[in-house]
Amino acid sequence: MIEMVLHIPERFKGLMESVQSLIHTSSQLLDQLCQGKGVDYATVETSVAQQASAIEQATHQALLSALDIDAPWIQVAGVVHARAGRYGGTYYTLAGPIQVERSLYRPVDQRNAKTIDPVSVRAGVVGAGWLPATARAMAHALQQGTSREAEQTAQQWGRLPYSRSSFEDVGHTVGQLMTANHSRIEEQLIQQYQVPPEAYSISVGLDRVSIPMAEPLARPVGRPKAGAPKSPVARNYRMAYCGTLTLNDKEGRALHTLRYGRMPQGDEESIVVGLADDVIRLLAQRPDLEIQLLCDGAPEMWNLLDEHINEKTVGKPVHRLIDFYHLTEKLGKAAQVMLPDGMQSEQLDGGSFSCSIGRRRPRRSGRNSRHRVSRRPASARMHRSRTP
């Protein structure tokens, strides 16, 4: 047994109990491991992680206590606040919740005004006591799947020991903060982004997709029928928009992609405004980058892109290309009807299908005979001048 003397600052005396508990638990585990038998080491990992989490929590408790201000009055944004009292507050760390006693303040002469917690303000706490890294980790886990999946994943990690509803609350809170400050946040992100030196061009894509939305229905007048839903909704399909800004090298390989999205209730024009602004920001770093627009054949999509990303707005020529996958999807369906079996892939791969499509008449027999095909797919017909 080695005896050691540790000099610990008074503010961290709460750590001693957690450290001693870790040493005691580790000593017991060590005795078991030295018996020469097989062990369930997953249990050992869990036990050590729990003891280490207790040390982490005790450390945060001491550090957050240092952010407390215990004075009769403080001034916040030029407004004098008086101390309303000292109360215990719960703060949520990556390792679990902790309790910290701190003073709360209320504006002078405003009896029912909301109190201010200096610890939360100074630490950048999110919502009701969630520390910044904790809130970020929970929001990240939530965007990977559902709240139930986030809770189960956190349990496997041995971190973020919080309920499904907590994951949902934090996700909504982070989303609300992001929505309220998205313009400033996106401005900072694009300013700090560094264009890769091997980048040769910028490709801007825009598309949309129909997604089901649950929309509230007005309740019928009068007494509801037995078994009627309390909050009736209609399932309606609405258009959501998505955009991409991709930096490509000289061979056309994607180096990095920025993604944009707007739900059906949002303004579809705002997504293109954001794309255009980011293109201009990147060109300020690298004026030599080529600009390509990618889209399907829908004229309303091209109108949105052309209005905001053109030679006048970005200061250089803009190339327009029809989205390869949309075009080949149309050509593939046409090939199934118009070309004999076995020739479809050959004609498409050889590039001759675009030449023969106007000359060959659709087959009258076979399983595809009921399909009608125009002489040229709409995307190619409407935007022939935009293809290379």
Secondary structure, 3 states (H helix, E strand, C coil): CCCCCCCCCHHHCCHHHHHHHHHHHHHHHHHHHCCCCCCCHHHHHHHHHHHHHHHHHHHHHHHHHCCCCCCCEEEECCEEEEEEEEEEEEEECCCCEEEEEEEEEEECCCCCCCCECHHHHHHCCECCCECHHHHHHHHHHHHCCCHHHHHHHHHHHCCCCCCHHHHHHHHHHHHHHHHHHHHHHHHHHHHHCCCCCCCCEEEEEEEEEEEEEEEECCCCCCCCCCCCCCCCEEEEEEEEEEEEEEEECCCCCEEEEEEEEECCCCCHHHHHHHHHHHHHHHHHHCCCCEEEEEECCCHHHHHHHHHHCCHHHHCCCEEEEECHHHHHHHHHHHHHHHCCCCCHHHHHHHCCHHHHCCCCCCCCCCCCCCCCCCCCCHHHHHCHHHCC
